[in-house]
C-alpha cells in the first residue's frame, strides 16, 4: 500500500509542478472583454433593481406618528437605496475599466 500511495503523491506533485512551472497566467483581450461585458450586464440589472427599490420607497412612506420610528425607517430606506446604487456604479466603473484595459491590450507592445 505504501508504494501505491507514493505513486499517487508523485503524480499529484508532478501535476502541481507542471501547473506552477508555467508561472503567472497571462490574461488576454478576450478575458478583459468578457469581464467587461459581464460587469456591464450586472450594472444594467442592478440599475433596474435600484430604480425599483427607489420607486418603492418613494411611494411607500412610513405611516407611524412616532418621530423615532420615522427617523429609523427613513435612515434604513436611505441606506438600502444608497447601497443599491453604489453596487450599480461599482459594476459600471469596473466595466469601463476592463473595457479600457481591453483596448489598451491591443496597443501595448508584446515582449
C-alpha positions as CSV (number, residue, x, y, z in Angstrom):
1,X,0.0,0.0,0.0
2,X,2.8,2.4,0.7
3,X,4.1,2.1,-2.9
4,X,0.6,2.9,-4.3
5,X,0.3,5.9,-2.1
6,X,3.8,7.1,-3.0
7,X,2.9,6.8,-6.7
8,X,-0.3,8.8,-6.2
9,X,1.6,11.5,-4.3
10,X,4.3,11.7,-7.0
11,X,1.6,12.1,-9.7
12,X,-0.1,14.8,-7.7
13,X,3.2,16.6,-7.2
14,X,4.0,16.4,-10.9
15,X,0.7,17.9,-11.8
16,X,1.2,20.7,-9.3
17,X,4.7,21.4,-10.6
18,X,3.5,21.4,-14.2
19,X,0.9,24.0,-13.3
20,X,3.3,26.0,-11.1
21,X,6.1,26.0,-13.6
22,X,4.0,27.9,-16.1
23,X,4.3,31.0,-13.9
24,X,1.7,33.7,-13.9
25,X,-1.2,33.1,-16.2
26,X,-1.4,35.9,-18.8
27,X,-4.8,37.3,-19.4
28,X,-5.7,38.1,-23.0
29,X,-8.0,40.6,-24.6
30,X,-10.9,38.0,-24.7
31,X,-10.8,37.8,-20.9
32,X,-11.0,41.6,-20.5
33,X,-13.9,41.8,-23.0
34,X,-15.8,39.0,-21.3
35,X,-15.2,40.6,-17.9
36,X,-16.3,44.0,-19.2
37,X,-19.5,42.6,-20.7
38,X,-20.3,40.7,-17.6
39,X,-19.8,43.7,-15.4
40,X,-21.9,45.8,-17.7
41,X,-24.7,43.3,-17.6
42,X,-24.6,43.3,-13.8
43,X,-24.6,47.1,-13.8
44,X,-27.6,47.1,-16.0
45,X,-29.6,44.7,-13.9
46,X,-28.6,46.3,-10.7
47,X,-29.7,49.7,-12.1
48,X,-33.1,48.3,-12.9
49,X,-33.4,46.8,-9.4
50,X,-32.1,50.1,-7.9
51,X,-34.8,52.1,-9.7
52,X,-37.5,49.7,-8.5
53,X,-36.2,50.0,-4.9
54,X,-36.1,53.8,-5.1
55,X,-39.6,53.9,-6.6
56,X,-41.0,51.5,-4.0
57,X,-39.5,53.5,-1.0
58,X,-40.7,56.8,-2.6
59,X,-44.3,55.5,-2.9
60,X,-44.5,53.8,0.5
61,X,-43.7,56.3,3.2
62,X,-43.7,55.2,6.8
63,X,-47.1,55.7,8.4
64,X,-46.1,55.9,12.0
65,X,-46.6,59.0,14.0
66,X,-43.5,58.4,16.2
67,X,-40.6,60.5,15.2
68,X,-38.1,57.8,16.3
69,X,-39.7,55.2,14.1
70,X,-39.9,57.6,11.1
71,X,-36.3,58.6,11.6
72,X,-35.1,54.9,11.7
73,X,-37.2,53.9,8.8
74,X,-36.0,56.9,6.7
75,X,-32.4,56.1,7.6
76,X,-32.9,52.4,6.6
77,X,-34.6,53.4,3.3
78,X,-31.7,55.7,2.5
79,X,-29.2,53.1,3.3
80,X,-30.9,50.5,1.1
81,X,-31.3,52.9,-1.8
82,X,-27.7,54.1,-1.4
83,X,-26.2,50.6,-1.3
84,X,-28.2,49.5,-4.4
85,X,-26.9,52.5,-6.4
86,X,-23.4,52.0,-5.0
87,X,-23.4,48.5,-6.5
88,X,-24.7,49.8,-9.8
89,X,-22.0,52.4,-10.2
90,X,-19.3,50.0,-8.9
91,X,-20.2,47.5,-11.6
92,X,-20.3,50.3,-14.1
93,X,-16.8,51.6,-13.3
94,X,-15.4,48.1,-13.3
95,X,-17.0,47.6,-16.8
96,X,-15.4,50.8,-18.1
97,X,-12.1,49.9,-16.6
98,X,-12.0,46.5,-18.1
99,X,-13.0,47.9,-21.4
100,X,-10.1,50.4,-21.3
101,X,-7.7,47.5,-20.4
102,X,-9.2,45.6,-23.4
103,X,-8.4,48.5,-25.7
104,X,-5.0,49.0,-24.2
105,X,-4.1,45.4,-24.6
106,X,-4.1,45.9,-28.4
107,X,-1.9,49.0,-28.1
108,X,0.8,47.6,-25.9
109,X,3.9,46.0,-27.3
110,X,4.4,42.3,-27.0
111,X,7.7,41.4,-25.3
